[in-house]
């Protein structure tokens, strides 16, 4: 009998991964005008005619009244410190630009935490030429003698920014632990698919886990799962989207491997796609096809292929 999972080390090396998500942001007329003018060292705000509320930076909707369709205005580069805090990246503050009815968040430069106090007058420090977005302002510095600026009509404004390309990168380190750790190690080194027995011993859970999803009881000993199985559900993917590992069309299936009591999601390939719905359906028998490259992941299984005569 194979050993229980807790006889294996838990301090396994972490799995590192990166998640990259590209975005296309549409800022709208008001925020787009703010972005277009900030590089010219002009701060654009929005004044909402019914309530008279002034919002800096400019927004298309008033955060206080919900009003839309504002008049664009030019705001001064001075204001008052409304709140502040120390972070690992420096001093961050809420600043009430002169004439605005709301605060904007930005950095404080040229000062220490002990020099700050609520109500302190501050002035914008502009970045070098080429800085984009709100970072065209490097931060705000203390300016006790700065006169109170005035809101005035925006004149000679350029075309608002229509689209802002943006990309979010997330870096992860996953601690596998003894369950996923052994699953991936066995896949990489031995080309074996390992599960753990259910509490009643009648089935096996794949991926392996400490607690049964249904009974919430501890799972049992390790068991090797066969590399053949039965399709329980499938879809033919025609839609192209970001992050796909293969071009459509392809078959995405839920497969119950022989000996397992849970389903594995993977691809079925080597099929005439014009007959995919005829050839692959619930009940179709398949087996794993391994890649030559070994990485220690479920992707080491290239795909599942049809078993001739369904045996």
Secondary structure as GFF3:
##gff-version 3
##sequence-region A 1 311
A	DSSP	three_ten_helix	5	7	.	.	.	ID=ss1
A	DSSP	beta_strand	15	25	.	.	.	ID=ss2
A	DSSP	alpha_helix	28	38	.	.	.	ID=ss3
A	DSSP	beta_strand	43	47	.	.	.	ID=ss4
A	DSSP	beta_strand	54	55	.	.	.	ID=ss5
A	DSSP	beta_strand	71	75	.	.	.	ID=ss6
A	DSSP	beta_strand	78	87	.	.	.	ID=ss7
A	DSSP	beta_strand	90	97	.	.	.	ID=ss8
A	DSSP	beta_strand	104	108	.	.	.	ID=ss9
A	DSSP	three_ten_helix	113	115	.	.	.	ID=ss10
A	DSSP	beta_strand	121	126	.	.	.	ID=ss11
A	DSSP	three_ten_helix	133	136	.	.	.	ID=ss12
A	DSSP	beta_strand	137	142	.	.	.	ID=ss13
A	DSSP	beta_strand	152	153	.	.	.	ID=ss14
A	DSSP	beta_strand	164	174	.	.	.	ID=ss15
A	DSSP	alpha_helix	177	190	.	.	.	ID=ss16
A	DSSP	beta_strand	193	197	.	.	.	ID=ss17
A	DSSP	beta_strand	204	205	.	.	.	ID=ss18
A	DSSP	beta_strand	222	225	.	.	.	ID=ss19
A	DSSP	beta_strand	228	237	.	.	.	ID=ss20
A	DSSP	beta_strand	250	257	.	.	.	ID=ss21
A	DSSP	beta_strand	264	268	.	.	.	ID=ss22
A	DSSP	three_ten_helix	273	275	.	.	.	ID=ss23
A	DSSP	alpha_helix	276	279	.	.	.	ID=ss24
A	DSSP	beta_strand	285	290	.	.	.	ID=ss25
A	DSSP	three_ten_helix	298	300	.	.	.	ID=ss26
A	DSSP	beta_strand	301	306	.	.	.	ID=ss27
A	DSSP	three_ten_helix	308	310	.	.	.	ID=ss28
###
